[in-house]
């Protein structure tokens, strides 16, 4: 989805966790799981290069980080390019501040997750000045 706000184009896409082994297959039937890194690269290429979005957000339900090779928000951020912000879920990780890591092109990716059940609310503001992105953040306890 692309949102246009005051001359700025914001591209948003979502990713979900692999359901096999997590949910009874009769509940997700023909739903297919695709490699989140490949899907992200396709989506960011479309949003950044073809649609000329100024900001690309990934709404993720992959989980923040794992000890295993399982793909997570942290791994996704490192292995892809052109995602500006990953807002995550699934592992219910409470980050007091967003994590900033480098992507595959050594650019910043902001990753955030604020726990579960609406106990906390995360807020990240992006300010654009001549299309130079800057952000500020806060976590608000509800």
N, C-alpha and C positions, 0 to 999 in steps of 0.2 A: 504494500500500500504506500502511496506517496501522498504526503500532506504538504500543502503550500501555506506558509505563514509569513506574512509581511515580506514577500519576495524571496524567502528561503525555502528550498525544497528539502523535505525530510523523508527519507526512505526507511520503511520499517518492514522487517520480515521475521518470521518465527521458526523455531526449531523445537522438536520434541525428543524425548528419550526413547530408546529402543524398548518396545513393549514386550518382546519375547522374553519369557522368564520372569517378567515382572507382573504381567496381567494375564489372566486366562485367555487363551487364543480365541475362544468363542466370543469374547467381548470386543475384540478388535478385528476379527475376521480378515478381510482383504486389505487392511491397512498395511502399507509397506514402509519399511524403515530404510532410508537412504543415508549414505555417508554425509554427516553434517558438515564436514570440511568442504567436500565437493559442492554440496548445495549452497553453502555460504559463499564460495567463490563465484558460483553462477549468479546468485542473487546480488552480491556486491558489484560484480561486473555490470549487471543490468542497471542497478540503481545509480552507481557512480559514473560509469562510462557512457551508457546509452541514455539514461534519464537525467544525467547531470545533477544528481542530488548533492546538496551541500553537506548533509549529515546522514549517516547510515546507522540505524539502531537495530540490534538483534534482540528479540525477546526470546529467551532461551529457557527450556525446561530440561537441560542436559545435566545440571548439577555443577556446583562451583569447582570442586577438585576431588580427585580420587588418588589412592595409592597405586592403583592398577593402570593399565594402558587405556582404560575406558575414556572416551572423549568427554571432556568437561568444558566449562566456560573458559577456564584458564588455558587449556590446550588449544581450544578453538581460536582464542585470541592470538596465540603465538603462531599458529599454523596458517592463518589466513591474512589477507590484506584488505584494507578499505572498510572494516567495521570500526566505527568510532566509539560505540557504546554497546556493551552487552549487559542487559538486565536479566538476571538469572533467577531460577527457581529449582525445585526438586530436592535439593539437599538441605534446605531451610537454614542456610548459612547466614549468620548475622554479621555483616561487615559494618563497623562503625564509620568507616570511610571507604570510598571506592578504591579498588586496587588499580594501579596503572602499570601496564606491561607493554612490551614492545611486540609488534606483530612481525610477520615474515619480511616486511620491508623496513624494519626498524622504526616504525611510526607508533605513536601512543595509541593504546586501546584502553578504554575505561571499562572496568568490570565491577558490577555491584549486585548485591543480593541482601535483602533486609529481613531475614528470618522467615517466619511463617505466621499464618492466621491473622494477619493485620495488626500484630502487636506493635510493629514499628512501620514507619512510612519513610521511604527514601526520597530524596529530592536532589536532582542534579540540574543546575541551570547552565545553559550554553549561551554565551554572549558572542555575537558576531559583529566584528568591526572590519569593514572591507573584506569580509568573508574569512578573516582569521578567527578560528574557533578558540574560545577560552571557556573554561567551565569552573563552576563553583559547586559545592555540594553541602548537604547537611542531612542528618537523620533526625527525624522528629518522632519522639515517643508518643504514642496515642493512648 
